[in-house]
Amino acid sequence: MNLTIDIGNSRNKIAVFNNDEIIDIITKETLSISDISEILSTYPKINYAILSRVKNIDSTIISYLKSNTSYFIDLDENSKIPIENLYQTKNTLGKDRLAAVIGANNIFPNTSVLVIDAGTAITFDFINKNNQYEGGTISPGLEMRFKSLNYYTNKLPLLNKNEDFNLIADNTANAIVSGVQNGIIFEIDSYINTLKNKYNDLKIFLTGGDAIFFDKKLKNTIFVNLNLNNIGLNKILEHNKSHD
């Protein structure tokens, strides 16, 4: 069995796999050795583990995983991956972005795929039909946009996402909600439409903490998969197991 750990900016997502099948998903705001110990005790057949992180974590967690599994990968730019990575600055590429496109490629191999991660930041990542990761874009996420309007102005309030919003708002609070949320929707739909004009086989995945919020608000047909990063990490782990 495999253990995949995705350390994100806002949350940590752990998945237990039996081959390609997800057996369990655990989400934690913080991750400790006791958390990992509990998982390994619950699933004693876990022998393989992989960890992806976009921020620094306690080094003792790495040591614990190395000592308590027979095979462990701390994902970095030198790790073997099952696709070709064309990104020029591989050392600065977020491992969550790489894992997500590998997860999408695992579901739709030999197909043009766009992965949109609506999390702390909104990332767009593209992998072509030749299984080559070309790169993407990064822009502020939903919460970050609300916070920036409040932080960089004297009078605008700090607001949160809201299901009730219009194209044209009749007061300042509604204008903020409408501006932030419609801005993201237009950004995503426009990006998708531009790529669809170039790649007629394009498949689109939406993932991340705000994926469910935006799912039905977009005009384009998309696949929502909240486990895409962990699926990609499992694919990387399986790839390394078979090539070592």
ZAVEX-631451 format. One record per residue (C-alpha): residue number from 1; x, y, z. Coordinates in steps of 0.5 Angstrom, whole numbers, plus 500, padded with zeros to 3 digits. Layout:
R;NUM;X;Y;Z
...
This chain:
R;1;500;500;500
R;2;502;507;499
R;3;502;513;503
R;4;502;520;499
R;5;502;527;503
R;6;501;533;500
R;7;503;539;504
R;8;499;545;502
R;9;499;553;503
R;10;493;552;507
R;11;492;545;509
R;12;495;538;509
R;13;492;532;505
R;14;494;525;506
R;15;491;519;502
R;16;492;512;503
R;17;493;508;496
R;18;492;500;495
R;19;495;500;488
R;20;491;506;484
R;21;485;506;489
R;22;484;511;494
R;23;483;507;501
R;24;483;513;505
R;25;483;521;505
R;26;485;525;511
R;27;486;533;511
R;28;489;536;517
R;29;491;544;518
R;30;497;541;521
R;31;501;535;521
R;32;505;532;526
R;33;509;525;527
R;34;503;523;532
R;35;498;524;526
R;36;503;519;521
R;37;504;514;526
R;38;497;513;527
R;39;496;512;520
R;40;501;507;519
R;41;498;504;525
R;42;491;504;522
R;43;494;501;515
R;44;500;497;517
R;45;501;495;510
R;46;504;501;508
R;47;511;500;506
R;48;512;506;501
R;49;511;514;502
R;50;512;520;498
R;51;511;527;501
R;52;510;534;497
R;53;511;540;500
R;54;510;548;498
R;55;513;550;505
R;56;518;548;510
R;57;516;543;515
R;58;519;540;521
R;59;525;536;519
R;60;523;530;524
R;61;517;528;520
R;62;522;527;514
R;63;526;523;518
R;64;520;519;521
R;65;518;517;514
R;66;524;515;512
R;67;525;510;518
R;68;518;507;518
R;69;517;506;511
R;70;521;501;506
R;71;521;506;501
R;72;520;514;501
R;73;521;520;497
R;74;521;527;499
R;75;519;530;492
R;76;524;535;489
R;77;526;537;482
R;78;531;531;481
R;79;525;526;483
R;80;524;521;477
R;81;517;523;474
R;82;513;519;469
R;83;512;525;464
R;84;517;530;461
R;85;518;537;465
R;86;519;543;460
R;87;519;548;465
R;88;525;552;465
R;89;526;553;473
R;90;524;546;475
R;91;527;548;482
R;92;522;554;483
R;93;516;550;480
R;94;511;548;486
R;95;511;541;487
R;96;503;541;488
R;97;503;544;481
R;98;507;538;478
R;99;503;533;482
R;100;497;535;480
R;101;498;535;472
R;102;501;528;473
R;103;495;526;476
R;104;491;529;471
R;105;495;526;465
R;106;494;519;469
R;107;487;520;468
R;108;487;522;461
R;109;494;520;458
R;110;496;523;451
R;111;491;528;451
R;112;492;536;452
R;113;490;537;459
R;114;489;544;463
R;115;489;543;471
R;116;486;549;475
R;117;488;549;482
R;118;483;554;486
R;119;487;555;492
R;120;491;560;496
R;121;493;562;489
R;122;490;560;483
R;123;494;556;478
R;124;493;554;471
R;125;498;548;469
R;126;498;545;462
R;127;500;538;459
R;128;500;537;452
R;129;498;530;448
R;130;505;528;448
R;131;505;528;456
R;132;510;534;456
R;133;509;539;462
R;134;509;546;459
R;135;508;550;465
R;136;502;555;466
R;137;500;561;470
R;138;500;564;478
R;139;495;569;480
R;140;492;571;487
R;141;486;566;490
R;142;479;568;492
R;143;481;570;499
R;144;488;573;497
R;145;484;578;493
R;146;479;580;499
R;147;484;581;503
R;148;488;585;499
R;149;482;590;497
R;150;482;591;505
R;151;489;591;506
R;152;491;596;501
R;153;485;601;502
R;154;483;605;508
R;155;475;604;507
R;156;474;597;504
R;157;472;592;509
R;158;474;585;509
R;159;469;580;506
R;160;469;573;504
R;161;466;569;499
R;162;458;569;498
R;163;454;565;493
R;164;449;571;492
R;165;452;576;487
R;166;451;579;481
R;167;454;582;475
R;168;452;589;477
R;169;452;591;484
R;170;448;596;488
R;171;453;597;494
R;172;460;597;496
R;173;460;591;500
R;174;456;587;494
R;175;461;591;489
R;176;467;588;492
R;177;464;581;492
R;178;462;581;485
R;179;468;584;483
R;180;473;579;486
R;181;468;573;484
R;182;466;575;477
R;183;473;577;476
R;184;476;570;477
R;185;470;567;473
R;186;472;571;467
R;187;479;569;468
R;188;478;562;468
R;189;473;562;463
R;190;477;566;458
R;191;483;562;459
R;192;480;556;458
R;193;476;558;452
R;194;483;561;449
R;195;486;554;450
R;196;480;551;447
R;197;481;555;440
R;198;488;552;440
R;199;487;545;443
R;200;481;541;440
R;201;482;535;445
R;202;483;539;451
R;203;480;536;458
R;204;480;541;464
R;205;480;539;471
R;206;479;544;477
R;207;481;542;484
R;208;483;546;490
R;209;480;549;496
R;210;475;553;492
R;211;474;548;487
R;212;467;546;489
R;213;465;554;490
R;214;467;555;482
R;215;464;549;479
R;216;457;551;477
R;217;459;558;476
R;218;463;557;470
R;219;461;556;463
R;220;466;551;461
R;221;465;543;462
R;222;470;541;467
R;223;472;535;471
R;224;472;537;479
R;225;477;532;482
R;226;479;534;489
R;227;484;529;490
R;228;488;530;484
R;229;495;532;487
R;230;495;526;491
R;231;493;522;485
R;232;499;525;482
R;233;504;523;488
R;234;501;516;488
R;235;503;516;480
R;236;510;519;481
R;237;511;514;487
R;238;509;508;483
R;239;513;510;477
R;240;520;510;482
R;241;518;504;485
R;242;518;501;478
R;243;524;504;476
R;244;529;503;482
